Amino acid sequence: MPPDDTKRRAARETIDILDEISTLLNTHLDRQSLSYCVSLIENGVSPEALANVIRELRAQSGQLETKA
């Protein structure tokens, strides 16, 4: 199997596992969002900082919904 296929398969399996964990924890993150988060963390973003940003965005989104 070519190395690129092996990497894609491993990445897909990782996202599958993270998606299952995300569902169990009710994070409400879809597969694409999880993929973005993994990419950001792999590129040096602090997981705690990323979690804080996601929480803040959700809080702001909730405030916008209640005002509408």
N, CA, C and O atoms as a Tripos MOL2 file, in Angstrom:
@<TRIPOS>MOLECULE
protein
  272   271    68     0     0
PROTEIN
NO_CHARGES

@<TRIPOS>ATOM
      1 N           0.8540   -1.1740    0.0000 N.3       1 MET1
      2 CA          0.0000    0.0000    0.0000 C.3       1 MET1
      3 C           0.9090    1.2510    0.0000 C.2       1 MET1
      4 O           1.8520    1.3230    0.7890 O.2       1 MET1
      5 N           0.6360    2.2170   -0.8650 N.am      2 PRO2
      6 CA          1.4520    3.4380   -0.9220 C.3       2 PRO2
      7 C           1.4010    4.2190    0.3920 C.2       2 PRO2
      8 O           0.3930    4.1910    1.0980 O.2       2 PRO2
      9 N           2.4900    4.9110    0.7150 N.am      3 PRO3
     10 CA          2.5460    5.6480    1.9870 C.3       3 PRO3
     11 C           1.4090    6.6700    2.1580 C.2       3 PRO3
     12 O           0.9000    6.8540    3.2640 O.2       3 PRO3
     13 N           1.0170    7.3270    1.0690 N.am      4 ASP4
     14 CA         -0.0690    8.3170    1.1710 C.3       4 ASP4
     15 C          -1.3800    7.6620    1.5870 C.2       4 ASP4
     16 O          -2.1260    8.2120    2.3970 O.2       4 ASP4
     17 N          -1.6610    6.4760    1.0260 N.am      5 ASP5
     18 CA         -2.8710    5.7480    1.3990 C.3       5 ASP5
     19 C          -2.8340    5.3300    2.8620 C.2       5 ASP5
     20 O          -3.8510    5.3750    3.5530 O.2       5 ASP5
     21 N          -1.6720    4.9300    3.3250 N.am      6 THR6
     22 CA         -1.5180    4.5250    4.7230 C.3       6 THR6
     23 C          -1.7690    5.7080    5.6470 C.2       6 THR6
     24 O          -2.4370    5.5720    6.6720 O.2       6 THR6
     25 N          -1.2350    6.8640    5.2830 N.am      7 LYS7
     26 CA         -1.4430    8.0660    6.0940 C.3       7 LYS7
     27 C          -2.9120    8.4720    6.0970 C.2       7 LYS7
     28 O          -3.4590    8.8280    7.1410 O.2       7 LYS7
     29 N          -3.5480    8.4190    4.9350 N.am      8 ARG8
     30 CA         -4.9800    8.7760    4.8650 C.3       8 ARG8
     31 C          -5.8290    7.8340    5.7060 C.2       8 ARG8
     32 O          -6.7400    8.2630    6.4150 O.2       8 ARG8
     33 N          -5.5210    6.5570    5.6190 N.am      9 ARG9
     34 CA         -6.2730    5.5660    6.3900 C.3       9 ARG9
     35 C          -6.0970    5.8060    7.8910 C.2       9 ARG9
     36 O          -7.0600    5.7360    8.6540 O.2       9 ARG9
     37 N          -4.8630    6.0880    8.3070 N.am     10 ALA10
     38 CA         -4.5930    6.3480    9.7210 C.3      10 ALA10
     39 C          -5.3120    7.6110   10.1820 C.2      10 ALA10
     40 O          -5.8670    7.6480   11.2800 O.2      10 ALA10
     41 N          -5.3040    8.6440    9.3440 N.am     11 ALA11
     42 CA         -5.9980    9.8900    9.6900 C.3      11 ALA11
     43 C          -7.4980    9.6500    9.8020 C.2      11 ALA11
     44 O          -8.1460   10.1650   10.7130 O.2      11 ALA11
     45 N          -8.0470    8.8770    8.8850 N.am     12 ARG12
     46 CA         -9.4840    8.5780    8.9080 C.3      12 ARG12
     47 C          -9.8470    7.7820   10.1640 C.2      12 ARG12
     48 O         -10.8680    8.0490   10.7970 O.2      12 ARG12
     49 N          -9.0170    6.8150   10.5200 N.am     13 GLU13
     50 CA         -9.2680    6.0190   11.7230 C.3      13 GLU13
     51 C          -9.1910    6.8940   12.9720 C.2      13 GLU13
     52 O          -9.9810    6.7250   13.9010 O.2      13 GLU13
     53 N          -8.2480    7.8210   12.9930 N.am     14 THR14
     54 CA         -8.1270    8.7350   14.1300 C.3      14 THR14
     55 C          -9.3840    9.5840   14.2730 C.2      14 THR14
     56 O          -9.9160    9.7370   15.3720 O.2      14 THR14
     57 N          -9.8550   10.1330   13.1600 N.am     15 ILE15
     58 CA        -11.0660   10.9640   13.2070 C.3      15 ILE15
     59 C         -12.2720   10.1080   13.5840 C.2      15 ILE15
     60 O         -13.1490   10.5780   14.3090 O.2      15 ILE15
     61 N         -12.3360    8.8670   13.1130 N.am     16 ASP16
     62 CA        -13.4290    7.9600   13.5070 C.3      16 ASP16
     63 C         -13.4630    7.7780   15.0240 C.2      16 ASP16
     64 O         -14.5200    7.8560   15.6500 O.2      16 ASP16
     65 N         -12.2880    7.5340   15.5980 N.am     17 ILE17
     66 CA        -12.2080    7.3280   17.0530 C.3      17 ILE17
     67 C         -12.5810    8.6110   17.7930 C.2      17 ILE17
     68 O         -13.3480    8.5810   18.7560 O.2      17 ILE17
     69 N         -12.0340    9.7380   17.3370 N.am     18 LEU18
     70 CA        -12.3580   11.0180   17.9810 C.3      18 LEU18
     71 C         -13.8390   11.3570   17.8470 C.2      18 LEU18
     72 O         -14.4310   11.9410   18.7540 O.2      18 LEU18
     73 N         -14.4300   10.9930   16.7200 N.am     19 ASP19
     74 CA        -15.8630   11.2410   16.5300 C.3      19 ASP19
     75 C         -16.6860   10.4190   17.5210 C.2      19 ASP19
     76 O         -17.6750   10.9100   18.0660 O.2      19 ASP19
     77 N         -16.2840    9.1810   17.7540 N.am     20 GLU20
     78 CA        -16.9830    8.3470   18.7370 C.3      20 GLU20
     79 C         -16.8460    8.9300   20.1410 C.2      20 GLU20
     80 O         -17.8210    8.9950   20.8890 O.2      20 GLU20
     81 N         -15.6420    9.3500   20.4920 N.am     21 ILE21
     82 CA        -15.4190    9.9690   21.8060 C.3      21 ILE21
     83 C         -16.2260   11.2510   21.9230 C.2      21 ILE21
     84 O         -16.8450   11.5090   22.9550 O.2      21 ILE21
     85 N         -16.2190   12.0590   20.8600 N.am     22 SER22
     86 CA        -16.9600   13.3160   20.8440 C.3      22 SER22
     87 C         -18.4580   13.0720   21.0650 C.2      22 SER22
     88 O         -19.1200   13.8080   21.7970 O.2      22 SER22
     89 N         -18.9680   12.0370   20.4240 N.am     23 THR23
     90 CA        -20.3900   11.7000   20.5840 C.3      23 THR23
     91 C         -20.6810   11.2720   22.0220 C.2      23 THR23
     92 O         -21.6760   11.6950   22.6100 O.2      23 THR23
     93 N         -19.8190   10.4420   22.5790 N.am     24 LEU24
     94 CA        -20.0160    9.9900   23.9640 C.3      24 LEU24
     95 C         -19.9810   11.1500   24.9520 C.2      24 LEU24
     96 O         -20.6950   11.1410   25.9550 O.2      24 LEU24
     97 N         -19.1470   12.1480   24.6670 N.am     25 LEU25
     98 CA        -19.0090   13.2970   25.5650 C.3      25 LEU25
     99 C         -19.9550   14.4470   25.2290 C.2      25 LEU25
    100 O         -19.9210   15.4930   25.8770 O.2      25 LEU25
    101 N         -20.7930   14.2540   24.2220 N.am     26 ASN26
    102 CA        -21.7530   15.2850   23.7920 C.3      26 ASN26
    103 C         -21.0880   16.6330   23.5280 C.2      26 ASN26
    104 O         -21.5540   17.6670   24.0060 O.2      26 ASN26
    105 N         -19.9920   16.6140   22.7600 N.am     27 THR27
    106 CA        -19.2970   17.8600   22.4520 C.3      27 THR27
    107 C         -19.9890   18.6560   21.3620 C.2      27 THR27
    108 O         -19.7570   19.8580   21.2300 O.2      27 THR27
    109 N         -20.8310   18.0020   20.5840 N.am     28 HIS28
    110 CA        -21.5460   18.6250   19.4640 C.3      28 HIS28
    111 C         -20.5900   19.1450   18.4020 C.2      28 HIS28
    112 O         -20.8860   20.1250   17.7190 O.2      28 HIS28
    113 N         -19.4360   18.4820   18.2630 N.am     29 LEU29
    114 CA        -18.4980   18.8010   17.1870 C.3      29 LEU29
    115 C         -18.6610   17.7640   16.0860 C.2      29 LEU29
    116 O         -18.6340   16.5610   16.3470 O.2      29 LEU29
    117 N         -18.8290   18.2320   14.8560 N.am     30 ASP30
    118 CA        -18.9450   17.2860   13.7440 C.3      30 ASP30
    119 C         -17.5490   16.8240   13.3160 C.2      30 ASP30
    120 O         -16.5370   17.3140   13.8160 O.2      30 ASP30
    121 N         -17.5200   15.8880   12.3970 N.am     31 ARG31
    122 CA        -16.2420   15.3060   11.9620 C.3      31 ARG31
    123 C         -15.3100   16.3700   11.3740 C.2      31 ARG31
    124 O         -14.1030   16.3390   11.6130 O.2      31 ARG31
    125 N         -15.8600   17.2960   10.6170 N.am     32 GLN32
    126 CA        -15.0200   18.3250   10.0160 C.3      32 GLN32
    127 C         -14.4310   19.2360   11.0900 C.2      32 GLN32
    128 O         -13.2560   19.5970   11.0210 O.2      32 GLN32
    129 N         -15.2330   19.6050   12.0740 N.am     33 SER33
    130 CA        -14.7380   20.4420   13.1690 C.3      33 SER33
    131 C         -13.6520   19.7110   13.9520 C.2      33 SER33
    132 O         -12.6390   20.3060   14.3200 O.2      33 SER33
    133 N         -13.8640   18.4260   14.2050 N.am     34 LEU34
    134 CA        -12.8450   17.6290   14.8910 C.3      34 LEU34
    135 C         -11.5510   17.5870   14.0840 C.2      34 LEU34
    136 O         -10.4560   17.6830   14.6400 O.2      34 LEU34
    137 N         -11.6890   17.4450   12.7790 N.am     35 SER35
    138 CA        -10.5290   17.4060   11.9140 C.3      35 SER35
    139 C          -9.7580   18.7220   11.9800 C.2      35 SER35
    140 O          -8.5280   18.7220   12.0290 O.2      35 SER35
    141 N         -10.4820   19.8450   11.9800 N.am     36 TYR36
    142 CA         -9.8280   21.1550   12.1120 C.3      36 TYR36
    143 C          -9.1060   21.2680   13.4550 C.2      36 TYR36
    144 O          -7.9830   21.7680   13.5270 O.2      36 TYR36
    145 N          -9.7530   20.8070   14.4970 N.am     37 CYS37
    146 CA         -9.1470   20.8730   15.8310 C.3      37 CYS37
    147 C          -7.8670   20.0540   15.8900 C.2      37 CYS37
    148 O          -6.8620   20.5100   16.4360 O.2      37 CYS37
    149 N          -7.8940   18.8530   15.3360 N.am     38 VAL38
    150 CA         -6.7020   18.0020   15.3180 C.3      38 VAL38
    151 C          -5.5880   18.6990   14.5440 C.2      38 VAL38
    152 O          -4.4380   18.7150   14.9850 O.2      38 VAL38
    153 N          -5.9230   19.2690   13.4040 N.am     39 SER39
    154 CA         -4.9270   19.9600   12.5890 C.3      39 SER39
    155 C          -4.3150   21.1350   13.3440 C.2      39 SER39
    156 O          -3.1010   21.3350   13.3150 O.2      39 SER39
    157 N          -5.1600   21.9090   14.0190 N.am     40 LEU40
    158 CA         -4.6490   23.0420   14.7900 C.3      40 LEU40
    159 C          -3.7150   22.5840   15.9020 C.2      40 LEU40
    160 O          -2.6600   23.1800   16.1190 O.2      40 LEU40
    161 N          -4.1010   21.5300   16.5990 N.am     41 ILE41
    162 CA         -3.2670   21.0130   17.6930 C.3      41 ILE41
    163 C          -1.9600   20.4620   17.1420 C.2      41 ILE41
    164 O          -0.9000   20.6770   17.7310 O.2      41 ILE41
    165 N          -2.0230   19.7500   16.0150 N.am     42 GLU42
    166 CA         -0.7990   19.2280   15.4040 C.3      42 GLU42
    167 C           0.1460   20.3520   14.9790 C.2      42 GLU42
    168 O           1.3580   20.1530   14.8890 O.2      42 GLU42
    169 N          -0.4130   21.5220   14.7200 N.am     43 ASN43
    170 CA          0.4000   22.6700   14.2950 C.3      43 ASN43
    171 C           0.7680   23.5920   15.4460 C.2      43 ASN43
    172 O           1.2170   24.7170   15.2270 O.2      43 ASN43
    173 N           0.5770   23.1160   16.6830 N.am     44 GLY44
    174 CA          1.1000   23.8400   17.8270 C.3      44 GLY44
    175 C           0.1110   24.6180   18.6710 C.2      44 GLY44
    176 O           0.5030   25.2190   19.6720 O.2      44 GLY44
    177 N          -1.1620   24.6250   18.2970 N.am     45 VAL45
    178 CA         -2.1540   25.3310   19.1100 C.3      45 VAL45
    179 C          -2.3710   24.5710   20.4090 C.2      45 VAL45
    180 O          -2.4710   23.3440   20.4090 O.2      45 VAL45
    181 N          -2.4450   25.2940   21.5030 N.am     46 SER46
    182 CA         -2.6760   24.6820   22.8080 C.3      46 SER46
    183 C          -4.0920   24.0890   22.8560 C.2      46 SER46
    184 O          -5.0590   24.7910   22.5620 O.2      46 SER46
    185 N          -4.2260   22.8070   23.2230 N.am     47 PRO47
    186 CA         -5.5660   22.2090   23.3220 C.3      47 PRO47
    187 C          -6.4690   22.9540   24.3070 C.2      47 PRO47
    188 O          -7.6660   23.1040   24.0620 O.2      47 PRO47
    189 N          -5.8990   23.4180   25.4120 N.am     48 GLU48
    190 CA         -6.7010   24.1590   26.3930 C.3      48 GLU48
    191 C          -7.1790   25.4790   25.8080 C.2      48 GLU48
    192 O          -8.3320   25.8640   25.9990 O.2      48 GLU48
    193 N          -6.3040   26.1680   25.1020 N.am     49 ALA49
    194 CA         -6.6890   27.4350   24.4830 C.3      49 ALA49
    195 C          -7.7720   27.2010   23.4250 C.2      49 ALA49
    196 O          -8.7180   27.9810   23.3180 O.2      49 ALA49
    197 N          -7.6310   26.1370   22.6530 N.am     50 LEU50
    198 CA         -8.6270   25.8090   21.6340 C.3      50 LEU50
    199 C          -9.9770   25.5070   22.2820 C.2      50 LEU50
    200 O         -11.0130   25.9650   21.7980 O.2      50 LEU50
    201 N          -9.9690   24.7510   23.3550 N.am     51 ALA51
    202 CA        -11.2170   24.4420   24.0680 C.3      51 ALA51
    203 C         -11.8530   25.7220   24.6000 C.2      51 ALA51
    204 O         -13.0720   25.8800   24.5380 O.2      51 ALA51
    205 N         -11.0440   26.6280   25.1180 N.am     52 ASN52
    206 CA        -11.5800   27.9020   25.6190 C.3      52 ASN52
    207 C         -12.2110   28.7260   24.5050 C.2      52 ASN52
    208 O         -13.2630   29.3350   24.6980 O.2      52 ASN52
    209 N         -11.5710   28.7440   23.3430 N.am     53 VAL53
    210 CA        -12.1180   29.4920   22.2040 C.3      53 VAL53
    211 C         -13.4500   28.8840   21.7690 C.2      53 VAL53
    212 O         -14.4020   29.6160   21.5000 O.2      53 VAL53
    213 N         -13.5240   27.5720   21.6990 N.am     54 ILE54
    214 CA        -14.7690   26.9100   21.3060 C.3      54 ILE54
    215 C         -15.8790   27.2370   22.2990 C.2      54 ILE54
    216 O         -17.0040   27.5340   21.8980 O.2      54 ILE54
    217 N         -15.5630   27.1810   23.6040 N.am     55 ARG55
    218 CA        -16.5700   27.5230   24.6210 C.3      55 ARG55
    219 C         -17.0350   28.9650   24.4770 C.2      55 ARG55
    220 O         -18.2290   29.2490   24.5750 O.2      55 ARG55
    221 N         -16.0970   29.8750   24.2460 N.am     56 GLU56
    222 CA        -16.4330   31.2880   24.1090 C.3      56 GLU56
    223 C         -17.2990   31.5300   22.8710 C.2      56 GLU56
    224 O         -18.2660   32.2900   22.9230 O.2      56 GLU56
    225 N         -16.9520   30.8900   21.7760 N.am     57 LEU57
    226 CA        -17.7600   31.0390   20.5590 C.3      57 LEU57
    227 C         -19.1750   30.5050   20.7650 C.2      57 LEU57
    228 O         -20.1450   31.0990   20.2930 O.2      57 LEU57
    229 N         -19.2850   29.4010   21.4590 N.am     58 ARG58
    230 CA        -20.6170   28.8540   21.7420 C.3      58 ARG58
    231 C         -21.4190   29.7820   22.6420 C.2      58 ARG58
    232 O         -22.6210   29.9600   22.4430 O.2      58 ARG58
    233 N         -20.7570   30.3730   23.6310 N.am     59 ALA59
    234 CA        -21.4400   31.3080   24.5310 C.3      59 ALA59
    235 C         -21.9300   32.5180   23.7530 C.2      59 ALA59
    236 O         -23.0600   32.9660   23.9450 O.2      59 ALA59
    237 N         -21.0860   33.0500   22.8750 N.am     60 GLN60
    238 CA        -21.4830   34.2040   22.0710 C.3      60 GLN60
    239 C         -22.6010   33.8460   21.1070 C.2      60 GLN60
    240 O         -23.5110   34.6420   20.8760 O.2      60 GLN60
    241 N         -22.5320   32.6520   20.5500 N.am     61 SER61
    242 CA        -23.5810   32.1970   19.6450 C.3      61 SER61
    243 C         -24.9110   32.0750   20.3890 C.2      61 SER61
    244 O         -25.9600   32.4480   19.8630 O.2      61 SER61
    245 N         -24.8630   31.5550   21.6080 N.am     62 GLY62
    246 CA        -26.0750   31.4420   22.4210 C.3      62 GLY62
    247 C         -26.6560   32.8000   22.7580 C.2      62 GLY62
    248 O         -27.8760   32.9620   22.7900 O.2      62 GLY62
    249 N         -25.8030   33.7730   23.0070 N.am     63 GLN63
    250 CA        -26.2780   35.1290   23.2870 C.3      63 GLN63
    251 C         -26.9520   35.7300   22.0570 C.2      63 GLN63
    252 O         -27.9650   36.4180   22.1790 O.2      63 GLN63
    253 N         -26.4070   35.4800   20.8980 N.am     64 LEU64
    254 CA        -27.0030   36.0000   19.6680 C.3      64 LEU64
    255 C         -28.3670   35.3710   19.4210 C.2      64 LEU64
    256 O         -29.2940   36.0430   18.9680 O.2      64 LEU64
    257 N         -28.4890   34.0760   19.7190 N.am     65 GLU65
    258 CA        -29.7570   33.3780   19.5030 C.3      65 GLU65
    259 C         -30.8430   33.9000   20.4360 C.2      65 GLU65
    260 O         -32.0040   33.9910   20.0380 O.2      65 GLU65
    261 N         -30.4870   34.2410   21.6580 N.am     66 THR66
    262 CA        -31.4910   34.7300   22.6070 C.3      66 THR66
    263 C         -31.9190   36.1510   22.2720 C.2      66 THR66
    264 O         -33.0280   36.5570   22.6180 O.2      66 THR66
    265 N         -31.0550   36.9170   21.6020 N.am     67 LYS67
    266 CA        -31.4010   38.2830   21.2120 C.3      67 LYS67
    267 C         -32.2920   38.3050   19.9630 C.2      67 LYS67
    268 O         -33.0390   39.2600   19.7500 O.2      67 LYS67
    269 N         -32.2120   37.2810   19.1630 N.am     68 ALA68
    270 CA        -32.9540   37.2570   17.8840 C.3      68 ALA68
    271 C         -34.4120   37.0170   18.0740 C.2      68 ALA68
    272 O         -35.1620   36.9700   17.0980 O.2      68 ALA68
@<TRIPOS>BOND
     1     1     2 1
     2     2     3 1
     3     3     4 2
     4     3     5 am
     5     5     6 1
     6     6     7 1
     7     7     8 2
     8     7     9 am
     9     9    10 1
    10    10    11 1
    11    11    12 2
    12    11    13 am
    13    13    14 1
    14    14    15 1
    15    15    16 2
    16    15    17 am
    17    17    18 1
    18    18    19 1
    19    19    20 2
    20    19    21 am
    21    21    22 1
    22    22    23 1
    23    23    24 2
    24    23    25 am
    25    25    26 1
    26    26    27 1
    27    27    28 2
    28    27    29 am
    29    29    30 1
    30    30    31 1
    31    31    32 2
    32    31    33 am
    33    33    34 1
    34    34    35 1
    35    35    36 2
    36    35    37 am
    37    37    38 1
    38    38    39 1
    39    39    40 2
    40    39    41 am
    41    41    42 1
    42    42    43 1
    43    43    44 2
    44    43    45 am
    45    45    46 1
    46    46    47 1
    47    47    48 2
    48    47    49 am
    49    49    50 1
    50    50    51 1
    51    51    52 2
    52    51    53 am
    53    53    54 1
    54    54    55 1
    55    55    56 2
    56    55    57 am
    57    57    58 1
    58    58    59 1
    59    59    60 2
    60    59    61 am
    61    61    62 1
    62    62    63 1
    63    63    64 2
    64    63    65 am
    65    65    66 1
    66    66    67 1
    67    67    68 2
    68    67    69 am
    69    69    70 1
    70    70    71 1
    71    71    72 2
    72    71    73 am
    73    73    74 1
    74    74    75 1
    75    75    76 2
    76    75    77 am
    77    77    78 1
    78    78    79 1
    79    79    80 2
    80    79    81 am
    81    81    82 1
    82    82    83 1
    83    83    84 2
    84    83    85 am
    85    85    86 1
    86    86    87 1
    87    87    88 2
    88    87    89 am
    89    89    90 1
    90    90    91 1
    91    91    92 2
    92    91    93 am
    93    93    94 1
    94    94    95 1
    95    95    96 2
    96    95    97 am
    97    97    98 1
    98    98    99 1
    99    99   100 2
   100    99   101 am
   101   101   102 1
   102   102   103 1
   103   103   104 2
   104   103   105 am
   105   105   106 1
   106   106   107 1
   107   107   108 2
   108   107   109 am
   109   109   110 1
   110   110   111 1
   111   111   112 2
   112   111   113 am
   113   113   114 1
   114   114   115 1
   115   115   116 2
   116   115   117 am
   117   117   118 1
   118   118   119 1
   119   119   120 2
   120   119   121 am
   121   121   122 1
   122   122   123 1
   123   123   124 2
   124   123   125 am
   125   125   126 1
   126   126   127 1
   127   127   128 2
   128   127   129 am
   129   129   130 1
   130   130   131 1
   131   131   132 2
   132   131   133 am
   133   133   134 1
   134   134   135 1
   135   135   136 2
   136   135   137 am
   137   137   138 1
   138   138   139 1
   139   139   140 2
   140   139   141 am
   141   141   142 1
   142   142   143 1
   143   143   144 2
   144   143   145 am
   145   145   146 1
   146   146   147 1
   147   147   148 2
   148   147   149 am
   149   149   150 1
   150   150   151 1
   151   151   152 2
   152   151   153 am
   153   153   154 1
   154   154   155 1
   155   155   156 2
   156   155   157 am
   157   157   158 1
   158   158   159 1
   159   159   160 2
   160   159   161 am
   161   161   162 1
   162   162   163 1
   163   163   164 2
   164   163   165 am
   165   165   166 1
   166   166   167 1
   167   167   168 2
   168   167   169 am
   169   169   170 1
   170   170   171 1
   171   171   172 2
   172   171   173 am
   173   173   174 1
   174   174   175 1
   175   175   176 2
   176   175   177 am
   177   177   178 1
   178   178   179 1
   179   179   180 2
   180   179   181 am
   181   181   182 1
   182   182   183 1
   183   183   184 2
   184   183   185 am
   185   185   186 1
   186   186   187 1
   187   187   188 2
   188   187   189 am
   189   189   190 1
   190   190   191 1
   191   191   192 2
   192   191   193 am
   193   193   194 1
   194   194   195 1
   195   195   196 2
   196   195   197 am
   197   197   198 1
   198   198   199 1
   199   199   200 2
   200   199   201 am
   201   201   202 1
   202   202   203 1
   203   203   204 2
   204   203   205 am
   205   205   206 1
   206   206   207 1
   207   207   208 2
   208   207   209 am
   209   209   210 1
   210   210   211 1
   211   211   212 2
   212   211   213 am
   213   213   214 1
   214   214   215 1
   215   215   216 2
   216   215   217 am
   217   217   218 1
   218   218   219 1
   219   219   220 2
   220   219   221 am
   221   221   222 1
   222   222   223 1
   223   223   224 2
   224   223   225 am
   225   225   226 1
   226   226   227 1
   227   227   228 2
   228   227   229 am
   229   229   230 1
   230   230   231 1
   231   231   232 2
   232   231   233 am
   233   233   234 1
   234   234   235 1
   235   235   236 2
   236   235   237 am
   237   237   238 1
   238   238   239 1
   239   239   240 2
   240   239   241 am
   241   241   242 1
   242   242   243 1
   243   243   244 2
   244   243   245 am
   245   245   246 1
   246   246   247 1
   247   247   248 2
   248   247   249 am
   249   249   250 1
   250   250   251 1
   251   251   252 2
   252   251   253 am
   253   253   254 1
   254   254   255 1
   255   255   256 2
   256   255   257 am
   257   257   258 1
   258   258   259 1
   259   259   260 2
   260   259   261 am
   261   261   262 1
   262   262   263 1
   263   263   264 2
   264   263   265 am
   265   265   266 1
   266   266   267 1
   267   267   268 2
   268   267   269 am
   269   269   270 1
   270   270   271 1
   271   271   272 2
@<TRIPOS>SUBSTRUCTURE
     1 MET1         2 RESIDUE 1 A MET
     2 PRO2         6 RESIDUE 1 A PRO
     3 PRO3        10 RESIDUE 1 A PRO
     4 ASP4        14 RESIDUE 1 A ASP
     5 ASP5        18 RESIDUE 1 A ASP
     6 THR6        22 RESIDUE 1 A THR
     7 LYS7        26 RESIDUE 1 A LYS
     8 ARG8        30 RESIDUE 1 A ARG
     9 ARG9        34 RESIDUE 1 A ARG
    10 ALA10       38 RESIDUE 1 A ALA
    11 ALA11       42 RESIDUE 1 A ALA
    12 ARG12       46 RESIDUE 1 A ARG
    13 GLU13       50 RESIDUE 1 A GLU
    14 THR14       54 RESIDUE 1 A THR
    15 ILE15       58 RESIDUE 1 A ILE
    16 ASP16       62 RESIDUE 1 A ASP
    17 ILE17       66 RESIDUE 1 A ILE
    18 LEU18       70 RESIDUE 1 A LEU
    19 ASP19       74 RESIDUE 1 A ASP
    20 GLU20       78 RESIDUE 1 A GLU
    21 ILE21       82 RESIDUE 1 A ILE
    22 SER22       86 RESIDUE 1 A SER
    23 THR23       90 RESIDUE 1 A THR
    24 LEU24       94 RESIDUE 1 A LEU
    25 LEU25       98 RESIDUE 1 A LEU
    26 ASN26      102 RESIDUE 1 A ASN
    27 THR27      106 RESIDUE 1 A THR
    28 HIS28      110 RESIDUE 1 A HIS
    29 LEU29      114 RESIDUE 1 A LEU
    30 ASP30      118 RESIDUE 1 A ASP
    31 ARG31      122 RESIDUE 1 A ARG
    32 GLN32      126 RESIDUE 1 A GLN
    33 SER33      130 RESIDUE 1 A SER
    34 LEU34      134 RESIDUE 1 A LEU
    35 SER35      138 RESIDUE 1 A SER
    36 TYR36      142 RESIDUE 1 A TYR
    37 CYS37      146 RESIDUE 1 A CYS
    38 VAL38      150 RESIDUE 1 A VAL
    39 SER39      154 RESIDUE 1 A SER
    40 LEU40      158 RESIDUE 1 A LEU
    41 ILE41      162 RESIDUE 1 A ILE
    42 GLU42      166 RESIDUE 1 A GLU
    43 ASN43      170 RESIDUE 1 A ASN
    44 GLY44      174 RESIDUE 1 A GLY
    45 VAL45      178 RESIDUE 1 A VAL
    46 SER46      182 RESIDUE 1 A SER
    47 PRO47      186 RESIDUE 1 A PRO
    48 GLU48      190 RESIDUE 1 A GLU
    49 ALA49      194 RESIDUE 1 A ALA
    50 LEU50      198 RESIDUE 1 A LEU
    51 ALA51      202 RESIDUE 1 A ALA
    52 ASN52      206 RESIDUE 1 A ASN
    53 VAL53      210 RESIDUE 1 A VAL
    54 ILE54      214 RESIDUE 1 A ILE
    55 ARG55      218 RESIDUE 1 A ARG
    56 GLU56      222 RESIDUE 1 A GLU
    57 LEU57      226 RESIDUE 1 A LEU
    58 ARG58      230 RESIDUE 1 A ARG
    59 ALA59      234 RESIDUE 1 A ALA
    60 GLN60      238 RESIDUE 1 A GLN
    61 SER61      242 RESIDUE 1 A SER
    62 GLY62      246 RESIDUE 1 A GLY
    63 GLN63      250 RESIDUE 1 A GLN
    64 LEU64      254 RESIDUE 1 A LEU
    65 GLU65      258 RESIDUE 1 A GLU
    66 THR66      262 RESIDUE 1 A THR
    67 LYS67      266 RESIDUE 1 A LYS
    68 ALA68      270 RESIDUE 1 A ALA
